């Protein structure tokens, strides 16, 4: 059973930066593809970025070039560096872990990111 705890959300002005962290425990971190999703009010949850255990990444088109996902397998942590933030990035951001073989997935509780002047 994987547990995920996000941190690092908050209020930031347009053009600013934030770094989200997701600490994982309870299972072997390297067996999981890790991802960040977000859900804005009234919208469906959407993929932001994912990273495999060996570092292969993919991004939503709306964040490519502004956001960077990374992971530290020694610390069981995945990060999302968000730069050049826009008001439309405002959402609750969720950490996701998907087992590479069984495809069972787990979710964190979410962290609010608000981009506003």
N, C-alpha and C positions, 0 to 999 in steps of 0.2 A: 504494500500500500504506500503510494507516494504522497507525501504532503508538500505543498507549495505555499510559500509565504512571500508576497510581493511587498516592496517598499519603494519609496522615492517619488511618489506622485506629489502633486501640489499645484499651486497657482503660479503661472509664469506669463510674462508679457509676450506678445507676438514677436517673433524673431529670436526668442530666448531658447535656452536649452534645459533639458532635464535628463537624468539617468535613472532608469528603473532597474531594480534588482529583484531577482526571484531566487530564494534559497530553497533547495530541495532536500528532502530527507525521507528515510523509510524504504528506499530501494536503491538499486545500483544506477547511479546517475548516467553513466556512459551507455546504458541500454536504451536511453530515451532520446528521441528527437524533441527538442524544446522549441516552444513558440510563444509569441506574444500576439494576442488578439485584442480587439477593442470593441466597445459597444457604446454608441452615442444615444442620447434619449430619442425614443421613437424609431430607432433603426436596429437592424439585425447585427449580431456580432460578426465581425469580419477579421480575417487574417491580416496581421501587420507584417510579421516576419517569422521565419523559422530557421533553425540551425540543427544539423545532424551532429552526431557524436564526434565525427571527424572534421567538423567545421564547414560543411557545405551549407550555404545560406540561400534563402530566397525571400523576396520582399514584395509587398503590394506596390503597385505602380505609383500610388499616391504618396508613398514615403521614400521611394528609392532615391538615393543621393542625399537624403536628409537624416535618415535613421540608420543605425548600425546595431545589429545583434551580435553578441559574442557570448562565449561560455568559458568558464573555468572549471574543468572537470575535477581538479584537485580540491576546489572549494564547493563543489556541487551547486554552482550558482550560474544563472544566466542573466545577461544584462541587455538593456535596450538603451542605447545612447540616442537621444532625440535632439536634433539641432534644427534651427530655422523653423521653430514651431509656428503653426498657424491656428487661428481660431477653430478651423474645421478639424483639428487634431483633438479637440476636447472630447473626452470620453472616459469611461471606466476601462482600464487596461487590465487584461487578465493573462496570467502565465499559464501555459499548457505544457503538459508532458505526455508524449505518445510513445508507448513501448514499440521498439523497432520491429519486433517479431509478432507479438500478439495484437498490436494496434490498440490496446486498451489505453484510454487516456484519462488524465487527471487535470483538475483545474484549481487555481488559487482563488482567493476570495475577491480579488480585484483591488485596484488602486486608482483613485480619481486623478485625472490630469485635466486641468482647466487652463486654457490659453485665452487670456483676455487682458485688455488694457484698462 
